[in-house]
Amino acid sequence: MDYNKQQCGCGKDRKKLLCEIGKVDFALKDLNLYLDTHPYDQQALDAFGRYNSIKKQLTMEYTENFGPIVLDMLEDNCQEWKWALQDWPWERGYY
């Protein structure tokens, strides 16, 4: 399982970045299910760590460019509730 962010060519394209986050999230969920039945598989544990790191990077990039997509990416001492101020996923055809 190799993932190369350079191949995605996301840049600041919101739709492509959401798609890449979705792909990585799918891989994480799949690895999670596998690790539920194979908890000592070091190769799968390593892959989970890599994909988790990639997801954090992609989510941070998305948050910096378009606003938060998960609550834990909100600023700790913010002056406004950005979560509610951005477009919702079903608005403007992001999916």
RORO-693186 format. One record per atom (N, C-alpha, C): residue in three letters; residue number from 0; x, y, z; atom name. Coordinates in Angstrom, 3 decimals. Layout:
+------+-------+----------+----------+----------+------+
| milo | kolti |        x |        y |        z | fiba |
+------+-------+----------+----------+----------+------+
|  ALA |   NUM |        X |        Y |        Z |   CA |
...
+------+-------+----------+----------+----------+------+
//
This chain:
+------+-------+----------+----------+----------+------+
| milo | kolti |        x |        y |        z | fiba |
+------+-------+----------+----------+----------+------+
|  MET |     0 |    0.828 |   -1.179 |    0.000 |    N |
|  MET |     0 |    0.000 |    0.000 |    0.000 |   CA |
|  MET |     0 |    0.869 |    1.238 |    0.000 |    C |
|  ASP |     1 |    1.032 |    1.841 |   -1.124 |    N |
|  ASP |     1 |    1.801 |    3.076 |   -1.192 |   CA |
|  ASP |     1 |    0.888 |    4.213 |   -1.601 |    C |
|  TYR |     2 |    1.104 |    5.344 |   -0.980 |    N |
|  TYR |     2 |    0.341 |    6.534 |   -1.307 |   CA |
|  TYR |     2 |    1.331 |    7.641 |   -1.533 |    C |
|  ASN |     3 |    1.210 |    8.318 |   -2.639 |    N |
|  ASN |     3 |    2.092 |    9.422 |   -2.947 |   CA |
|  ASN |     3 |    1.239 |   10.649 |   -3.205 |    C |
|  LYS |     4 |    1.275 |   11.593 |   -2.285 |    N |
|  LYS |     4 |    0.460 |   12.796 |   -2.406 |   CA |
|  LYS |     4 |    0.796 |   13.559 |   -3.678 |    C |
|  GLN |     5 |    2.036 |   13.448 |   -4.136 |    N |
|  GLN |     5 |    2.431 |   14.158 |   -5.353 |   CA |
|  GLN |     5 |    1.605 |   13.694 |   -6.554 |    C |
|  GLN |     6 |    1.178 |   12.433 |   -6.534 |    N |
|  GLN |     6 |    0.392 |   11.900 |   -7.644 |   CA |
|  GLN |     6 |   -1.006 |   12.493 |   -7.688 |    C |
|  CYS |     7 |   -1.519 |   12.931 |   -6.542 |    N |
|  CYS |     7 |   -2.900 |   13.397 |   -6.509 |   CA |
|  CYS |     7 |   -3.046 |   14.743 |   -7.194 |    C |
|  GLY |     8 |   -2.025 |   15.600 |   -7.146 |    N |
|  GLY |     8 |   -2.104 |   16.898 |   -7.787 |   CA |
|  GLY |     8 |   -3.214 |   17.777 |   -7.231 |    C |
|  CYS |     9 |   -3.469 |   17.678 |   -5.957 |    N |
|  CYS |     9 |   -4.576 |   18.414 |   -5.339 |   CA |
|  CYS |     9 |   -4.370 |   19.908 |   -5.379 |    C |
|  GLY |    10 |   -3.192 |   20.348 |   -4.943 |    N |
|  GLY |    10 |   -2.969 |   21.770 |   -4.824 |   CA |
|  GLY |    10 |   -4.024 |   22.397 |   -3.949 |    C |
|  LYS |    11 |   -4.654 |   23.443 |   -4.453 |    N |
|  LYS |    11 |   -5.697 |   24.112 |   -3.673 |   CA |
|  LYS |    11 |   -7.070 |   23.850 |   -4.262 |    C |
|  ASP |    12 |   -7.214 |   22.778 |   -5.007 |    N |
|  ASP |    12 |   -8.510 |   22.411 |   -5.570 |   CA |
|  ASP |    12 |   -9.314 |   21.676 |   -4.507 |    C |
|  ARG |    13 |  -10.381 |   22.296 |   -4.065 |    N |
|  ARG |    13 |  -11.188 |   21.773 |   -2.956 |   CA |
|  ARG |    13 |  -11.742 |   20.380 |   -3.230 |    C |
|  LYS |    14 |  -12.293 |   20.180 |   -4.400 |    N |
|  LYS |    14 |  -12.918 |   18.895 |   -4.728 |   CA |
|  LYS |    14 |  -11.884 |   17.770 |   -4.770 |    C |
|  LYS |    15 |  -10.732 |   18.023 |   -5.382 |    N |
|  LYS |    15 |   -9.691 |   17.005 |   -5.464 |   CA |
|  LYS |    15 |   -9.137 |   16.676 |   -4.079 |    C |
|  LEU |    16 |   -8.982 |   17.709 |   -3.263 |    N |
|  LEU |    16 |   -8.466 |   17.492 |   -1.923 |   CA |
|  LEU |    16 |   -9.443 |   16.663 |   -1.085 |    C |
|  LEU |    17 |  -10.737 |   16.960 |   -1.199 |    N |
|  LEU |    17 |  -11.748 |   16.150 |   -0.510 |   CA |
|  LEU |    17 |  -11.720 |   14.709 |   -0.996 |    C |
|  CYS |    18 |  -11.522 |   14.527 |   -2.282 |    N |
|  CYS |    18 |  -11.450 |   13.174 |   -2.852 |   CA |
|  CYS |    18 |  -10.253 |   12.418 |   -2.280 |    C |
|  GLU |    19 |   -9.106 |   13.069 |   -2.187 |    N |
|  GLU |    19 |   -7.916 |   12.419 |   -1.644 |   CA |
|  GLU |    19 |   -8.094 |   12.089 |   -0.164 |    C |
|  ILE |    20 |   -8.729 |   12.991 |    0.572 |    N |
|  ILE |    20 |   -9.005 |   12.714 |    1.986 |   CA |
|  ILE |    20 |   -9.912 |   11.495 |    2.091 |    C |
|  GLY |    21 |  -10.903 |   11.404 |    1.226 |    N |
|  GLY |    21 |  -11.806 |   10.254 |    1.209 |   CA |
|  GLY |    21 |  -11.087 |    8.952 |    0.903 |    C |
|  LYS |    22 |  -10.161 |    8.987 |   -0.047 |    N |
|  LYS |    22 |   -9.406 |    7.778 |   -0.408 |   CA |
|  LYS |    22 |   -8.549 |    7.295 |    0.759 |    C |
|  VAL |    23 |   -7.860 |    8.228 |    1.388 |    N |
|  VAL |    23 |   -6.998 |    7.874 |    2.513 |   CA |
|  VAL |    23 |   -7.844 |    7.393 |    3.689 |    C |
|  ASP |    24 |   -8.983 |    8.041 |    3.912 |    N |
|  ASP |    24 |   -9.873 |    7.626 |    4.992 |   CA |
|  ASP |    24 |  -10.400 |    6.210 |    4.749 |    C |
|  PHE |    25 |  -10.711 |    5.884 |    3.505 |    N |
|  PHE |    25 |  -11.160 |    4.532 |    3.168 |   CA |
|  PHE |    25 |  -10.065 |    3.510 |    3.493 |    C |
|  ALA |    26 |   -8.828 |    3.831 |    3.118 |    N |
|  ALA |    26 |   -7.712 |    2.922 |    3.416 |   CA |
|  ALA |    26 |   -7.553 |    2.738 |    4.924 |    C |
|  LEU |    27 |   -7.720 |    3.827 |    5.681 |    N |
|  LEU |    27 |   -7.629 |    3.731 |    7.138 |   CA |
|  LEU |    27 |   -8.725 |    2.848 |    7.719 |    C |
|  LYS |    28 |   -9.939 |    2.993 |    7.224 |    N |
|  LYS |    28 |  -11.047 |    2.169 |    7.715 |   CA |
|  LYS |    28 |  -10.828 |    0.696 |    7.373 |    C |
|  ASP |    29 |  -10.314 |    0.443 |    6.186 |    N |
|  ASP |    29 |  -10.026 |   -0.924 |    5.773 |   CA |
|  ASP |    29 |   -8.930 |   -1.534 |    6.658 |    C |
|  LEU |    30 |   -7.879 |   -0.763 |    6.894 |    N |
|  LEU |    30 |   -6.812 |   -1.238 |    7.777 |   CA |
|  LEU |    30 |   -7.321 |   -1.437 |    9.196 |    C |
|  ASN |    31 |   -8.204 |   -0.557 |    9.639 |    N |
|  ASN |    31 |   -8.796 |   -0.686 |   10.974 |   CA |
|  ASN |    31 |   -9.532 |   -2.019 |   11.110 |    C |
|  LEU |    32 |  -10.325 |   -2.370 |   10.113 |    N |
|  LEU |    32 |  -11.054 |   -3.637 |   10.146 |   CA |
|  LEU |    32 |  -10.087 |   -4.823 |   10.143 |    C |
|  TYR |    33 |   -9.051 |   -4.730 |    9.316 |    N |
|  TYR |    33 |   -8.061 |   -5.798 |    9.262 |   CA |
|  TYR |    33 |   -7.351 |   -5.952 |   10.605 |    C |
|  LEU |    34 |   -6.965 |   -4.830 |   11.197 |    N |
|  LEU |    34 |   -6.243 |   -4.873 |   12.470 |   CA |
|  LEU |    34 |   -7.121 |   -5.362 |   13.617 |    C |
|  ASP |    35 |   -8.436 |   -5.258 |   13.474 |    N |
|  ASP |    35 |   -9.335 |   -5.813 |   14.491 |   CA |
|  ASP |    35 |   -9.160 |   -7.325 |   14.609 |    C |
|  THR |    36 |   -8.814 |   -7.969 |   13.506 |    N |
|  THR |    36 |   -8.651 |   -9.423 |   13.513 |   CA |
|  THR |    36 |   -7.185 |   -9.861 |   13.454 |    C |
|  HIS |    37 |   -6.277 |   -8.912 |   13.185 |    N |
|  HIS |    37 |   -4.846 |   -9.207 |   13.098 |   CA |
|  HIS |    37 |   -4.070 |   -8.125 |   13.866 |    C |
|  PRO |    38 |   -4.263 |   -8.037 |   15.170 |    N |
|  PRO |    38 |   -3.718 |   -6.910 |   15.938 |   CA |
|  PRO |    38 |   -2.190 |   -6.847 |   16.052 |    C |
|  TYR |    39 |   -1.490 |   -7.899 |   15.655 |    N |
|  TYR |    39 |   -0.036 |   -7.907 |   15.777 |   CA |
|  TYR |    39 |    0.677 |   -7.840 |   14.435 |    C |
|  ASP |    40 |   -0.054 |   -7.590 |   13.368 |    N |
|  ASP |    40 |    0.536 |   -7.515 |   12.029 |   CA |
|  ASP |    40 |    1.296 |   -6.192 |   11.903 |    C |
|  GLN |    41 |    2.611 |   -6.261 |   12.021 |    N |
|  GLN |    41 |    3.432 |   -5.055 |   12.045 |   CA |
|  GLN |    41 |    3.360 |   -4.279 |   10.736 |    C |
|  GLN |    42 |    3.261 |   -4.984 |    9.623 |    N |
|  GLN |    42 |    3.164 |   -4.321 |    8.326 |   CA |
|  GLN |    42 |    1.878 |   -3.487 |    8.249 |    C |
|  ALA |    43 |    0.778 |   -4.044 |    8.730 |    N |
|  ALA |    43 |   -0.496 |   -3.319 |    8.727 |   CA |
|  ALA |    43 |   -0.456 |   -2.157 |    9.719 |    C |
|  LEU |    44 |    0.175 |   -2.364 |   10.872 |    N |
|  LEU |    44 |    0.310 |   -1.283 |   11.848 |   CA |
|  LEU |    44 |    1.127 |   -0.127 |   11.281 |    C |
|  ASP |    45 |    2.198 |   -0.454 |   10.572 |    N |
|  ASP |    45 |    3.025 |    0.576 |    9.935 |   CA |
|  ASP |    45 |    2.227 |    1.325 |    8.864 |    C |
|  ALA |    46 |    1.485 |    0.578 |    8.058 |    N |
|  ALA |    46 |    0.669 |    1.199 |    7.013 |   CA |
|  ALA |    46 |   -0.392 |    2.112 |    7.627 |    C |
|  PHE |    47 |   -1.011 |    1.668 |    8.715 |    N |
|  PHE |    47 |   -2.006 |    2.490 |    9.392 |   CA |
|  PHE |    47 |   -1.372 |    3.797 |    9.870 |    C |
|  GLY |    48 |   -0.197 |    3.710 |   10.438 |    N |
|  GLY |    48 |    0.507 |    4.916 |   10.896 |   CA |
|  GLY |    48 |    0.815 |    5.872 |    9.758 |    C |
|  ARG |    49 |    1.272 |    5.325 |    8.617 |    N |
|  ARG |    49 |    1.569 |    6.170 |    7.457 |   CA |
|  ARG |    49 |    0.313 |    6.852 |    6.936 |    C |
|  TYR |    50 |   -0.748 |    6.073 |    6.738 |    N |
|  TYR |    50 |   -1.991 |    6.644 |    6.215 |   CA |
|  TYR |    50 |   -2.608 |    7.640 |    7.190 |    C |
|  ASN |    51 |   -2.483 |    7.375 |    8.476 |    N |
|  ASN |    51 |   -3.015 |    8.295 |    9.467 |   CA |
|  ASN |    51 |   -2.273 |    9.630 |    9.395 |    C |
|  SER |    52 |   -0.965 |    9.573 |    9.219 |    N |
|  SER |    52 |   -0.153 |   10.778 |    9.076 |   CA |
|  SER |    52 |   -0.540 |   11.550 |    7.810 |    C |
|  ILE |    53 |   -0.736 |   10.824 |    6.723 |    N |
|  ILE |    53 |   -1.143 |   11.451 |    5.463 |   CA |
|  ILE |    53 |   -2.497 |   12.129 |    5.614 |    C |
|  LYS |    54 |   -3.435 |   11.444 |    6.283 |    N |
|  LYS |    54 |   -4.759 |   12.037 |    6.468 |   CA |
|  LYS |    54 |   -4.675 |   13.317 |    7.280 |    C |
|  LYS |    55 |   -3.847 |   13.310 |    8.317 |    N |
|  LYS |    55 |   -3.686 |   14.521 |    9.126 |   CA |
|  LYS |    55 |   -3.130 |   15.662 |    8.289 |    C |
|  GLN |    56 |   -2.152 |   15.361 |    7.434 |    N |
|  GLN |    56 |   -1.565 |   16.391 |    6.566 |   CA |
|  GLN |    56 |   -2.598 |   16.933 |    5.582 |    C |
|  LEU |    57 |   -3.345 |   16.032 |    4.936 |    N |
|  LEU |    57 |   -4.355 |   16.464 |    3.975 |   CA |
|  LEU |    57 |   -5.460 |   17.272 |    4.646 |    C |
|  THR |    58 |   -5.876 |   16.828 |    5.837 |    N |
|  THR |    58 |   -6.926 |   17.539 |    6.571 |   CA |
|  THR |    58 |   -6.435 |   18.917 |    6.999 |    C |
|  MET |    59 |   -5.174 |   19.011 |    7.415 |    N |
|  MET |    59 |   -4.613 |   20.298 |    7.796 |   CA |
|  MET |    59 |   -4.545 |   21.228 |    6.576 |    C |
|  GLU |    60 |   -4.119 |   20.686 |    5.435 |    N |
|  GLU |    60 |   -4.046 |   21.476 |    4.205 |   CA |
|  GLU |    60 |   -5.441 |   21.979 |    3.821 |    C |
|  TYR |    61 |   -6.431 |   21.100 |    3.908 |    N |
|  TYR |    61 |   -7.800 |   21.502 |    3.588 |   CA |
|  TYR |    61 |   -8.261 |   22.602 |    4.544 |    C |
|  THR |    62 |   -8.004 |   22.434 |    5.832 |    N |
|  THR |    62 |   -8.430 |   23.401 |    6.838 |   CA |
|  THR |    62 |   -7.791 |   24.763 |    6.597 |    C |
|  GLU |    63 |   -6.518 |   24.771 |    6.256 |    N |
|  GLU |    63 |   -5.814 |   26.034 |    6.005 |   CA |
|  GLU |    63 |   -6.377 |   26.763 |    4.796 |    C |
|  ASN |    64 |   -6.814 |   26.012 |    3.797 |    N |
|  ASN |    64 |   -7.282 |   26.632 |    2.553 |   CA |
|  ASN |    64 |   -8.783 |   26.881 |    2.499 |    C |
|  PHE |    65 |   -9.576 |   26.009 |    3.137 |    N |
|  PHE |    65 |  -11.030 |   26.079 |    2.959 |   CA |
|  PHE |    65 |  -11.833 |   26.095 |    4.248 |    C |
|  GLY |    66 |  -11.199 |   25.923 |    5.389 |    N |
|  GLY |    66 |  -11.912 |   25.872 |    6.659 |   CA |
|  GLY |    66 |  -11.955 |   24.443 |    7.176 |    C |
|  PRO |    67 |  -12.344 |   24.285 |    8.425 |    N |
|  PRO |    67 |  -12.301 |   22.959 |    9.053 |   CA |
|  PRO |    67 |  -13.341 |   21.985 |    8.492 |    C |
|  ILE |    68 |  -12.944 |   20.712 |    8.370 |    N |
|  ILE |    68 |  -13.897 |   19.674 |    7.958 |   CA |
|  ILE |    68 |  -14.145 |   18.678 |    9.082 |    C |
|  VAL |    69 |  -13.354 |   18.781 |   10.134 |    N |
|  VAL |    69 |  -13.582 |   17.992 |   11.348 |   CA |
|  VAL |    69 |  -13.432 |   18.927 |   12.539 |    C |
|  LEU |    70 |  -14.199 |   18.673 |   13.578 |    N |
|  LEU |    70 |  -14.216 |   19.577 |   14.719 |   CA |
|  LEU |    70 |  -12.866 |   19.727 |   15.410 |    C |
|  ASP |    71 |  -12.063 |   18.683 |   15.423 |    N |
|  ASP |    71 |  -10.791 |   18.795 |   16.129 |   CA |
|  ASP |    71 |   -9.759 |   19.641 |   15.393 |    C |
|  MET |    72 |  -10.103 |   20.151 |   14.214 |    N |
|  MET |    72 |   -9.208 |   21.040 |   13.481 |   CA |
|  MET |    72 |   -9.525 |   22.507 |   13.737 |    C |
|  LEU |    73 |  -10.520 |   22.788 |   14.565 |    N |
|  LEU |    73 |  -10.831 |   24.168 |   14.912 |   CA |
|  LEU |    73 |   -9.737 |   24.727 |   15.810 |    C |
|  GLU |    74 |   -9.514 |   26.035 |   15.713 |    N |
|  GLU |    74 |   -8.514 |   26.679 |   16.562 |   CA |
|  GLU |    74 |   -8.982 |   26.649 |   18.011 |    C |
|  ASP |    75 |   -8.044 |   26.528 |   18.924 |    N |
|  ASP |    75 |   -8.382 |   26.435 |   20.343 |   CA |
|  ASP |    75 |   -8.991 |   27.713 |   20.912 |    C |
|  ASN |    76 |   -8.487 |   28.845 |   20.498 |    N |
|  ASN |    76 |   -8.991 |   30.110 |   21.037 |   CA |
|  ASN |    76 |   -9.508 |   31.007 |   19.905 |    C |
|  CYS |    77 |  -10.446 |   30.508 |   19.157 |    N |
|  CYS |    77 |  -10.977 |   31.251 |   18.021 |   CA |
|  CYS |    77 |  -11.978 |   32.314 |   18.478 |    C |
|  GLN |    78 |  -12.140 |   33.328 |   17.645 |    N |
|  GLN |    78 |  -13.046 |   34.428 |   17.939 |   CA |
|  GLN |    78 |  -14.387 |   34.271 |   17.235 |    C |
|  GLU |    79 |  -14.480 |   33.273 |   16.366 |    N |
|  GLU |    79 |  -15.733 |   32.998 |   15.655 |   CA |
|  GLU |    79 |  -15.857 |   31.503 |   15.427 |    C |
|  TRP |    80 |  -17.067 |   31.026 |   15.249 |    N |
|  TRP |    80 |  -17.334 |   29.603 |   15.052 |   CA |
|  TRP |    80 |  -17.270 |   29.310 |   13.559 |    C |
|  LYS |    81 |  -16.042 |   29.117 |   13.045 |    N |
|  LYS |    81 |  -15.814 |   28.926 |   11.609 |   CA |
|  LYS |    81 |  -16.516 |   27.692 |   11.070 |    C |
|  TRP |    82 |  -16.739 |   26.747 |   11.943 |    N |
|  TRP |    82 |  -17.410 |   25.511 |   11.539 |   CA |
|  TRP |    82 |  -18.749 |   25.820 |   10.869 |    C |
|  ALA |    83 |  -19.483 |   26.793 |   11.404 |    N |
|  ALA |    83 |  -20.812 |   27.125 |   10.892 |   CA |
|  ALA |    83 |  -20.774 |   28.184 |    9.801 |    C |
|  LEU |    84 |  -19.639 |   28.844 |    9.605 |    N |
|  LEU |    84 |  -19.559 |   29.937 |    8.649 |   CA |
|  LEU |    84 |  -19.162 |   29.487 |    7.241 |    C |
|  GLN |    85 |  -18.605 |   28.315 |    7.122 |    N |
|  GLN |    85 |  -18.182 |   27.844 |    5.802 |   CA |
|  GLN |    85 |  -19.354 |   27.189 |    5.072 |    C |
|  ASP |    86 |  -19.149 |   26.935 |    3.778 |    N |
|  ASP |    86 |  -20.165 |   26.239 |    2.989 |   CA |
|  ASP |    86 |  -20.320 |   24.818 |    3.507 |    C |
|  TRP |    87 |  -21.522 |   24.321 |    3.480 |    N |
|  TRP |    87 |  -21.786 |   22.935 |    3.870 |   CA |
|  TRP |    87 |  -21.457 |   22.025 |    2.688 |    C |
|  PRO |    88 |  -21.135 |   20.757 |    2.944 |    N |
|  PRO |    88 |  -20.709 |   19.859 |    1.859 |   CA |
|  PRO |    88 |  -21.688 |   19.777 |    0.696 |    C |
|  TRP |    89 |  -22.972 |   19.904 |    0.935 |    N |
|  TRP |    89 |  -23.953 |   19.769 |   -0.138 |   CA |
|  TRP |    89 |  -24.162 |   21.086 |   -0.900 |    C |
|  GLU |    90 |  -23.531 |   22.152 |   -0.458 |    N |
|  GLU |    90 |  -23.651 |   23.438 |   -1.131 |   CA |
|  GLU |    90 |  -22.576 |   23.592 |   -2.204 |    C |
|  ARG |    91 |  -22.922 |   24.201 |   -3.277 |    N |
|  ARG |    91 |  -21.991 |   24.557 |   -4.375 |   CA |
|  ARG |    91 |  -21.346 |   23.368 |   -5.046 |    C |
|  GLY |    92 |  -21.911 |   22.194 |   -4.940 |    N |
|  GLY |    92 |  -21.454 |   21.036 |   -5.713 |   CA |
|  GLY |    92 |  -20.068 |   20.538 |   -5.408 |    C |
|  TYR |    93 |  -19.656 |   20.536 |   -4.140 |    N |
|  TYR |    93 |  -18.314 |   20.040 |   -3.819 |   CA |
|  TYR |    93 |  -18.219 |   18.536 |   -3.933 |    C |
|  TYR |    94 |  -19.358 |   17.850 |   -3.939 |    N |
|  TYR |    94 |  -19.338 |   16.408 |   -4.115 |   CA |
|  TYR |    94 |  -19.947 |   16.041 |   -5.423 |    C |
+------+-------+----------+----------+----------+------+
//
